[in-house]
Amino acid sequence: MSAMDIRPGRVSSRLRVMPGIPWKAIRVATFYLGILGIWKLVAEMELWPSYTFPPPEDVFEDLKLNVQDGMLWHAIAATMERMAIGYSLSIVIGLVIGISMGSFKWVDETLG
């Protein structure tokens, strides 16, 4: 592509990007900092009680304490166990219903 191929008044997208600047990282960081700022602002406005909508620094402090005393890892393990049980039950129930619907017309007419 030569300089003659670019129409006057139009700038190629390649010309606008400054090399070496991690624009995606800047956009992502700006987005999350904005979310944190909005969260902090809404918490400071006290629209809800602090036990319902705590400010970010309280949440991060509690997170740090739960990581330090090991409670977070026990809670994550319990949650994963419940998820695995629920997912397994849904697979079994779904298979039984699906096979029944495929095998018996009256089940398909009733449930389908």
Buried (B, 14 or more C-beta within 10 A) or exposed (E): EEEEEEEEEEEEEEEEEEEEEEEEEEEEEEEEEEEEEEBEEEBEEEEEEEEEEBBEEEEEEEEEEBEEEEEBEEEEEEEEEEEEEEEEEEEEEEEEEEEBBEEEEEBEEEEE
